[in-house]
Amino acid sequence: MRLTHIGGPTLLIEVAGWRLLTDPTFDPPGRRYAFGWGTGSRKLVGPARQPDELPPVDAVLLSHDHHADNLDDAGRALLPTVPVVVTTAAGATRLGGGARGLRPWETTVLAMPGRPTLQVTATPARHGPPLSRPVAGDVVGFVVTEEGSDGGLWISGDTVFFRGLRDVAARVRVDTAVLHLGGVRFPVTGPVRYSMTGREAVRLCRLLDARTVVPVHYEGWSHFRQGCAGVERDLARAPEEIRRRFRWLPLGTAVDLEGVSRPGPATS
């Protein structure tokens, strides 16, 4: 498996001859975006690559379409050029164009002659505290499993730690976990968090049997409250067995997963 971290939640995944792109965000930095209900954020860091610098993408896995830090204007313009877009059921309705909408634990299949079939299964995600779904909207994660494999790649999507993630650990054999971190908070909602911290990631990793954990979506926007250094502080208090699973990807560089080393990502 080869991974390229473009920035934020945007990851190019090359596996079994397929190219998958997660949560495409390619706008330049500087703009402030409204997320609704009095929340918003300013983009601080631009993407490490532009869409025209990527190889052809076979499918986009979009955890949710209604926040610009997961789908911005340039990312939205990319979607019609991609054969398959998989997202939430509500998001597929909004996007149209044949987007495939999944609810948690529903599955779709990616098939193409000459390539192994991939199963994409939506997993539960909760983008905030209990009862926040009407405000934060629907979000899903994704498990990607190659035909004949007993282990999968799991992308958490924007989520806090909650019972649904325990269900993922219980139901899925996760080989590689891509975790959206950042400890998101907004002034209007005070101490309430809308994505995981490093401490929560450690708690989750105690449940998962993942060989490798790749953090994404932890820096580059003003609403993130815990970047790489904060996650590393939380990891420093974790057992070595947990710490050694974490792999930080350098921005913009295609990396064969087995060759990734820690600590810390490259900065831009």
Contacts in CASP RR format, 6 or more apart in sequence:
PFRMAT RR
TARGET T0000
AUTHOR 0000-0000-0000
METHOD contacts of the structure
MODEL  1
MRLTHIGGPTLLIEVAGWRLLTDPTFDPPGRRYAFGWGTGSRKLVGPARQ
PDELPPVDAVLLSHDHHADNLDDAGRALLPTVPVVVTTAAGATRLGGGAR
GLRPWETTVLAMPGRPTLQVTATPARHGPPLSRPVAGDVVGFVVTEEGSD
GGLWISGDTVFFRGLRDVAARVRVDTAVLHLGGVRFPVTGPVRYSMTGRE
AVRLCRLLDARTVVPVHYEGWSHFRQGCAGVERDLARAPEEIRRRFRWLP
LGTAVDLEGVSRPGPATS
1 13 0 8 1.000
1 14 0 8 1.000
1 15 0 8 1.000
1 153 0 8 1.000
1 176 0 8 1.000
1 256 0 8 1.000
1 257 0 8 1.000
2 13 0 8 1.000
2 14 0 8 1.000
2 15 0 8 1.000
2 254 0 8 1.000
2 255 0 8 1.000
2 256 0 8 1.000
2 257 0 8 1.000
3 11 0 8 1.000
3 12 0 8 1.000
3 13 0 8 1.000
3 14 0 8 1.000
3 214 0 8 1.000
3 249 0 8 1.000
3 254 0 8 1.000
3 255 0 8 1.000
3 257 0 8 1.000
3 260 0 8 1.000
4 11 0 8 1.000
4 12 0 8 1.000
4 14 0 8 1.000
4 49 0 8 1.000
4 249 0 8 1.000
4 252 0 8 1.000
4 253 0 8 1.000
4 254 0 8 1.000
4 255 0 8 1.000
5 11 0 8 1.000
5 48 0 8 1.000
5 214 0 8 1.000
5 216 0 8 1.000
5 249 0 8 1.000
5 250 0 8 1.000
5 251 0 8 1.000
5 252 0 8 1.000
5 253 0 8 1.000
5 265 0 8 1.000
6 12 0 8 1.000
6 25 0 8 1.000
6 26 0 8 1.000
6 47 0 8 1.000
6 48 0 8 1.000
6 49 0 8 1.000
6 251 0 8 1.000
6 252 0 8 1.000
7 25 0 8 1.000
7 45 0 8 1.000
7 46 0 8 1.000
7 47 0 8 1.000
7 48 0 8 1.000
7 216 0 8 1.000
7 220 0 8 1.000
7 251 0 8 1.000
7 252 0 8 1.000
8 23 0 8 1.000
8 25 0 8 1.000
8 69 0 8 1.000
8 216 0 8 1.000
8 217 0 8 1.000
8 218 0 8 1.000
8 219 0 8 1.000
8 220 0 8 1.000
8 221 0 8 1.000
9 22 0 8 1.000
9 23 0 8 1.000
9 25 0 8 1.000
9 63 0 8 1.000
9 69 0 8 1.000
9 70 0 8 1.000
9 157 0 8 1.000
9 158 0 8 1.000
9 180 0 8 1.000
9 216 0 8 1.000
9 217 0 8 1.000
10 21 0 8 1.000
10 22 0 8 1.000
10 23 0 8 1.000
10 24 0 8 1.000
10 25 0 8 1.000
10 26 0 8 1.000
10 47 0 8 1.000
10 216 0 8 1.000
11 21 0 8 1.000
11 22 0 8 1.000
11 23 0 8 1.000
11 155 0 8 1.000
11 178 0 8 1.000
11 214 0 8 1.000
11 216 0 8 1.000
11 249 0 8 1.000
12 19 0 8 1.000
12 20 0 8 1.000
12 21 0 8 1.000
12 54 0 8 1.000
12 57 0 8 1.000
12 254 0 8 1.000
13 19 0 8 1.000
13 20 0 8 1.000
13 21 0 8 1.000
13 22 0 8 1.000
13 144 0 8 1.000
13 153 0 8 1.000
14 20 0 8 1.000
14 254 0 8 1.000
15 118 0 8 1.000
15 144 0 8 1.000
15 146 0 8 1.000
15 153 0 8 1.000
16 115 0 8 1.000
16 116 0 8 1.000
16 118 0 8 1.000
16 146 0 8 1.000
17 115 0 8 1.000
17 116 0 8 1.000
18 58 0 8 1.000
18 59 0 8 1.000
18 110 0 8 1.000
18 112 0 8 1.000
18 115 0 8 1.000
18 118 0 8 1.000
19 54 0 8 1.000
19 55 0 8 1.000
19 56 0 8 1.000
19 57 0 8 1.000
19 58 0 8 1.000
19 59 0 8 1.000
20 57 0 8 1.000
20 58 0 8 1.000
20 59 0 8 1.000
20 60 0 8 1.000
20 61 0 8 1.000
20 144 0 8 1.000
21 54 0 8 1.000
21 57 0 8 1.000
21 59 0 8 1.000
21 60 0 8 1.000
21 61 0 8 1.000
21 82 0 8 1.000
22 60 0 8 1.000
22 61 0 8 1.000
22 62 0 8 1.000
22 63 0 8 1.000
22 142 0 8 1.000
22 155 0 8 1.000
22 178 0 8 1.000
22 216 0 8 1.000
23 61 0 8 1.000
23 62 0 8 1.000
23 63 0 8 1.000
23 70 0 8 1.000
23 71 0 8 1.000
23 157 0 8 1.000
23 217 0 8 1.000
24 51 0 8 1.000
24 60 0 8 1.000
24 62 0 8 1.000
24 71 0 8 1.000
24 72 0 8 1.000
24 74 0 8 1.000
24 75 0 8 1.000
24 76 0 8 1.000
24 78 0 8 1.000
24 79 0 8 1.000
25 47 0 8 1.000
25 68 0 8 1.000
25 69 0 8 1.000
25 70 0 8 1.000
25 71 0 8 1.000
25 72 0 8 1.000
25 74 0 8 1.000
25 75 0 8 1.000
26 47 0 8 1.000
26 50 0 8 1.000
26 51 0 8 1.000
26 72 0 8 1.000
26 74 0 8 1.000
26 75 0 8 1.000
26 78 0 8 1.000
27 43 0 8 1.000
27 46 0 8 1.000
27 47 0 8 1.000
27 68 0 8 1.000
27 72 0 8 1.000
27 73 0 8 1.000
27 74 0 8 1.000
27 75 0 8 1.000
28 43 0 8 1.000
28 46 0 8 1.000
29 43 0 8 1.000
29 44 0 8 1.000
29 45 0 8 1.000
29 46 0 8 1.000
29 220 0 8 1.000
30 42 0 8 1.000
30 43 0 8 1.000
30 44 0 8 1.000
31 42 0 8 1.000
31 43 0 8 1.000
32 40 0 8 1.000
32 41 0 8 1.000
32 42 0 8 1.000
32 43 0 8 1.000
33 40 0 8 1.000
33 41 0 8 1.000
33 42 0 8 1.000
33 43 0 8 1.000
33 67 0 8 1.000
33 68 0 8 1.000
33 69 0 8 1.000
33 72 0 8 1.000
34 40 0 8 1.000
35 41 0 8 1.000
35 67 0 8 1.000
35 68 0 8 1.000
37 135 0 8 1.000
37 188 0 8 1.000
38 186 0 8 1.000
38 188 0 8 1.000
39 186 0 8 1.000
39 188 0 8 1.000
39 189 0 8 1.000
39 223 0 8 1.000
40 186 0 8 1.000
40 223 0 8 1.000
41 69 0 8 1.000
41 221 0 8 1.000
41 222 0 8 1.000
41 223 0 8 1.000
42 221 0 8 1.000
42 222 0 8 1.000
43 68 0 8 1.000
43 69 0 8 1.000
43 72 0 8 1.000
43 220 0 8 1.000
43 221 0 8 1.000
44 219 0 8 1.000
44 220 0 8 1.000
44 221 0 8 1.000
44 222 0 8 1.000
45 219 0 8 1.000
45 220 0 8 1.000
45 268 0 8 1.000
46 220 0 8 1.000
46 268 0 8 1.000
48 251 0 8 1.000
48 252 0 8 1.000
48 268 0 8 1.000
49 252 0 8 1.000
51 74 0 8 1.000
51 75 0 8 1.000
51 78 0 8 1.000
57 78 0 8 1.000
57 81 0 8 1.000
57 82 0 8 1.000
58 82 0 8 1.000
58 83 0 8 1.000
58 84 0 8 1.000
58 110 0 8 1.000
58 112 0 8 1.000
59 82 0 8 1.000
59 83 0 8 1.000
59 84 0 8 1.000
59 85 0 8 1.000
59 86 0 8 1.000
59 110 0 8 1.000
59 120 0 8 1.000
60 78 0 8 1.000
60 79 0 8 1.000
60 82 0 8 1.000
60 84 0 8 1.000
60 85 0 8 1.000
60 86 0 8 1.000
60 87 0 8 1.000
61 86 0 8 1.000
61 87 0 8 1.000
61 120 0 8 1.000
61 142 0 8 1.000
61 144 0 8 1.000
61 155 0 8 1.000
62 70 0 8 1.000
62 71 0 8 1.000
62 85 0 8 1.000
62 86 0 8 1.000
62 87 0 8 1.000
62 88 0 8 1.000
62 91 0 8 1.000
62 99 0 8 1.000
63 70 0 8 1.000
63 87 0 8 1.000
63 88 0 8 1.000
63 125 0 8 1.000
63 139 0 8 1.000
63 140 0 8 1.000
63 141 0 8 1.000
63 142 0 8 1.000
63 155 0 8 1.000
63 157 0 8 1.000
63 158 0 8 1.000
63 180 0 8 1.000
64 70 0 8 1.000
64 71 0 8 1.000
64 87 0 8 1.000
64 88 0 8 1.000
64 91 0 8 1.000
64 127 0 8 1.000
64 137 0 8 1.000
64 138 0 8 1.000
64 139 0 8 1.000
64 140 0 8 1.000
64 157 0 8 1.000
64 158 0 8 1.000
65 71 0 8 1.000
65 87 0 8 1.000
65 88 0 8 1.000
65 91 0 8 1.000
65 94 0 8 1.000
65 95 0 8 1.000
66 91 0 8 1.000
66 94 0 8 1.000
66 137 0 8 1.000
67 158 0 8 1.000
69 217 0 8 1.000
69 221 0 8 1.000
69 223 0 8 1.000
70 158 0 8 1.000
79 85 0 8 1.000
79 95 0 8 1.000
79 99 0 8 1.000
80 97 0 8 1.000
84 100 0 8 1.000
84 110 0 8 1.000
85 92 0 8 1.000
85 95 0 8 1.000
85 97 0 8 1.000
85 98 0 8 1.000
85 99 0 8 1.000
85 100 0 8 1.000
86 99 0 8 1.000
86 100 0 8 1.000
86 101 0 8 1.000
86 102 0 8 1.000
86 108 0 8 1.000
86 120 0 8 1.000
86 122 0 8 1.000
86 142 0 8 1.000
87 95 0 8 1.000
87 99 0 8 1.000
87 100 0 8 1.000
87 101 0 8 1.000
87 102 0 8 1.000
87 140 0 8 1.000
88 101 0 8 1.000
88 102 0 8 1.000
88 103 0 8 1.000
88 122 0 8 1.000
88 138 0 8 1.000
88 139 0 8 1.000
88 140 0 8 1.000
89 101 0 8 1.000
89 102 0 8 1.000
89 103 0 8 1.000
89 138 0 8 1.000
90 137 0 8 1.000
90 138 0 8 1.000
91 99 0 8 1.000
91 101 0 8 1.000
91 138 0 8 1.000
92 98 0 8 1.000
92 99 0 8 1.000
92 100 0 8 1.000
92 101 0 8 1.000
93 101 0 8 1.000
100 108 0 8 1.000
101 108 0 8 1.000
101 122 0 8 1.000
102 108 0 8 1.000
102 120 0 8 1.000
102 121 0 8 1.000
102 122 0 8 1.000
102 140 0 8 1.000
103 122 0 8 1.000
103 140 0 8 1.000
104 122 0 8 1.000
104 123 0 8 1.000
104 124 0 8 1.000
104 125 0 8 1.000
104 140 0 8 1.000
105 121 0 8 1.000
105 122 0 8 1.000
105 123 0 8 1.000
105 124 0 8 1.000
105 171 0 8 1.000
106 121 0 8 1.000
106 122 0 8 1.000
107 119 0 8 1.000
107 120 0 8 1.000
107 121 0 8 1.000
107 122 0 8 1.000
108 119 0 8 1.000
108 120 0 8 1.000
109 117 0 8 1.000
109 118 0 8 1.000
109 119 0 8 1.000
109 120 0 8 1.000
110 117 0 8 1.000
110 118 0 8 1.000
110 119 0 8 1.000
110 120 0 8 1.000
111 117 0 8 1.000
111 118 0 8 1.000
116 146 0 8 1.000
116 147 0 8 1.000
116 148 0 8 1.000
117 146 0 8 1.000
117 147 0 8 1.000
118 144 0 8 1.000
118 145 0 8 1.000
118 146 0 8 1.000
118 147 0 8 1.000
119 143 0 8 1.000
119 144 0 8 1.000
119 145 0 8 1.000
119 147 0 8 1.000
120 142 0 8 1.000
120 143 0 8 1.000
120 144 0 8 1.000
121 142 0 8 1.000
121 143 0 8 1.000
121 145 0 8 1.000
121 172 0 8 1.000
122 140 0 8 1.000
122 141 0 8 1.000
122 142 0 8 1.000
123 140 0 8 1.000
123 141 0 8 1.000
123 142 0 8 1.000
123 143 0 8 1.000
123 154 0 8 1.000
123 156 0 8 1.000
123 164 0 8 1.000
123 167 0 8 1.000
123 168 0 8 1.000
123 172 0 8 1.000
124 140 0 8 1.000
124 141 0 8 1.000
124 159 0 8 1.000
124 162 0 8 1.000
124 164 0 8 1.000
124 165 0 8 1.000
124 167 0 8 1.000
124 168 0 8 1.000
125 139 0 8 1.000
125 140 0 8 1.000
125 141 0 8 1.000
125 156 0 8 1.000
125 157 0 8 1.000
125 158 0 8 1.000
125 159 0 8 1.000
126 132 0 8 1.000
126 133 0 8 1.000
126 136 0 8 1.000
126 139 0 8 1.000
126 159 0 8 1.000
126 160 0 8 1.000
126 162 0 8 1.000
126 164 0 8 1.000
127 133 0 8 1.000
127 136 0 8 1.000
127 137 0 8 1.000
127 139 0 8 1.000
127 158 0 8 1.000
127 159 0 8 1.000
127 160 0 8 1.000
127 194 0 8 1.000
127 195 0 8 1.000
128 136 0 8 1.000
128 159 0 8 1.000
128 160 0 8 1.000
128 192 0 8 1.000
128 193 0 8 1.000
128 194 0 8 1.000
128 195 0 8 1.000
129 160 0 8 1.000
129 192 0 8 1.000
129 193 0 8 1.000
130 162 0 8 1.000
132 192 0 8 1.000
132 194 0 8 1.000
136 194 0 8 1.000
139 157 0 8 1.000
139 158 0 8 1.000
139 159 0 8 1.000
140 157 0 8 1.000
141 154 0 8 1.000
141 155 0 8 1.000
141 156 0 8 1.000
141 157 0 8 1.000
141 159 0 8 1.000
142 154 0 8 1.000
142 155 0 8 1.000
142 157 0 8 1.000
143 152 0 8 1.000
143 153 0 8 1.000
143 154 0 8 1.000
143 155 0 8 1.000
143 168 0 8 1.000
143 172 0 8 1.000
143 174 0 8 1.000
144 152 0 8 1.000
144 153 0 8 1.000
144 154 0 8 1.000
144 155 0 8 1.000
145 151 0 8 1.000
145 152 0 8 1.000
145 153 0 8 1.000
146 152 0 8 1.000
150 173 0 8 1.000
151 173 0 8 1.000
151 174 0 8 1.000
151 175 0 8 1.000
152 172 0 8 1.000
152 173 0 8 1.000
152 174 0 8 1.000
152 175 0 8 1.000
152 176 0 8 1.000
153 174 0 8 1.000
153 175 0 8 1.000
153 176 0 8 1.000
153 177 0 8 1.000
153 178 0 8 1.000
154 168 0 8 1.000
154 172 0 8 1.000
154 174 0 8 1.000
154 176 0 8 1.000
154 177 0 8 1.000
154 178 0 8 1.000
154 208 0 8 1.000
154 210 0 8 1.000
155 178 0 8 1.000
155 180 0 8 1.000
156 165 0 8 1.000
156 177 0 8 1.000
156 178 0 8 1.000
156 179 0 8 1.000
156 180 0 8 1.000
156 196 0 8 1.000
157 180 0 8 1.000
157 217 0 8 1.000
158 180 0 8 1.000
158 184 0 8 1.000
158 194 0 8 1.000
158 195 0 8 1.000
158 217 0 8 1.000
159 165 0 8 1.000
159 180 0 8 1.000
159 195 0 8 1.000
159 196 0 8 1.000
160 193 0 8 1.000
160 194 0 8 1.000
160 195 0 8 1.000
160 196 0 8 1.000
160 200 0 8 1.000
161 196 0 8 1.000
161 200 0 8 1.000
161 203 0 8 1.000
161 204 0 8 1.000
165 204 0 8 1.000
165 207 0 8 1.000
166 207 0 8 1.000
168 174 0 8 1.000
168 208 0 8 1.000
169 204 0 8 1.000
169 207 0 8 1.000
169 208 0 8 1.000
169 209 0 8 1.000
170 207 0 8 1.000
173 209 0 8 1.000
174 208 0 8 1.000
174 209 0 8 1.000
174 210 0 8 1.000
175 210 0 8 1.000
175 211 0 8 1.000
175 212 0 8 1.000
176 210 0 8 1.000
176 211 0 8 1.000
176 212 0 8 1.000
176 213 0 8 1.000
176 214 0 8 1.000
176 257 0 8 1.000
177 204 0 8 1.000
177 205 0 8 1.000
177 208 0 8 1.000
177 210 0 8 1.000
177 212 0 8 1.000
177 213 0 8 1.000
177 214 0 8 1.000
178 214 0 8 1.000
178 216 0 8 1.000
179 196 0 8 1.000
179 201 0 8 1.000
179 204 0 8 1.000
179 213 0 8 1.000
179 214 0 8 1.000
179 215 0 8 1.000
179 216 0 8 1.000
180 195 0 8 1.000
180 196 0 8 1.000
180 216 0 8 1.000
180 217 0 8 1.000
180 218 0 8 1.000
181 195 0 8 1.000
181 196 0 8 1.000
181 197 0 8 1.000
181 198 0 8 1.000
181 201 0 8 1.000
181 215 0 8 1.000
181 216 0 8 1.000
181 217 0 8 1.000
181 218 0 8 1.000
181 226 0 8 1.000
181 227 0 8 1.000
181 231 0 8 1.000
182 195 0 8 1.000
182 196 0 8 1.000
182 197 0 8 1.000
182 198 0 8 1.000
182 217 0 8 1.000
182 218 0 8 1.000
182 219 0 8 1.000
182 224 0 8 1.000
182 225 0 8 1.000
182 226 0 8 1.000
182 227 0 8 1.000
182 231 0 8 1.000
183 193 0 8 1.000
183 194 0 8 1.000
183 195 0 8 1.000
183 196 0 8 1.000
183 197 0 8 1.000
183 198 0 8 1.000
183 218 0 8 1.000
183 224 0 8 1.000
183 225 0 8 1.000
183 226 0 8 1.000
184 193 0 8 1.000
184 194 0 8 1.000
184 195 0 8 1.000
184 223 0 8 1.000
184 224 0 8 1.000
184 225 0 8 1.000
185 191 0 8 1.000
185 192 0 8 1.000
185 193 0 8 1.000
185 194 0 8 1.000
185 223 0 8 1.000
185 225 0 8 1.000
186 192 0 8 1.000
186 194 0 8 1.000
186 223 0 8 1.000
193 225 0 8 1.000
195 217 0 8 1.000
196 204 0 8 1.000
197 226 0 8 1.000
197 231 0 8 1.000
197 234 0 8 1.000
198 226 0 8 1.000
198 230 0 8 1.000
198 231 0 8 1.000
198 234 0 8 1.000
198 235 0 8 1.000
199 234 0 8 1.000
201 213 0 8 1.000
201 215 0 8 1.000
201 231 0 8 1.000
201 234 0 8 1.000
202 234 0 8 1.000
202 235 0 8 1.000
202 237 0 8 1.000
202 238 0 8 1.000
202 242 0 8 1.000
205 213 0 8 1.000
205 238 0 8 1.000
205 242 0 8 1.000
205 245 0 8 1.000
206 242 0 8 1.000
210 245 0 8 1.000
211 245 0 8 1.000
212 245 0 8 1.000
212 247 0 8 1.000
212 257 0 8 1.000
212 260 0 8 1.000
213 245 0 8 1.000
213 246 0 8 1.000
213 247 0 8 1.000
214 246 0 8 1.000
214 247 0 8 1.000
214 248 0 8 1.000
214 249 0 8 1.000
214 257 0 8 1.000
214 260 0 8 1.000
215 228 0 8 1.000
215 231 0 8 1.000
215 246 0 8 1.000
215 248 0 8 1.000
216 249 0 8 1.000
218 224 0 8 1.000
218 226 0 8 1.000
218 227 0 8 1.000
218 228 0 8 1.000
218 231 0 8 1.000
219 227 0 8 1.000
219 228 0 8 1.000
228 248 0 8 1.000
228 264 0 8 1.000
228 265 0 8 1.000
232 263 0 8 1.000
232 264 0 8 1.000
235 242 0 8 1.000
235 243 0 8 1.000
235 246 0 8 1.000
236 243 0 8 1.000
246 262 0 8 1.000
247 257 0 8 1.000
247 260 0 8 1.000
247 261 0 8 1.000
247 262 0 8 1.000
248 260 0 8 1.000
248 262 0 8 1.000
248 263 0 8 1.000
248 264 0 8 1.000
248 265 0 8 1.000
249 255 0 8 1.000
249 260 0 8 1.000
249 265 0 8 1.000
250 265 0 8 1.000
250 266 0 8 1.000
251 265 0 8 1.000
251 266 0 8 1.000
251 267 0 8 1.000
251 268 0 8 1.000
253 266 0 8 1.000
END
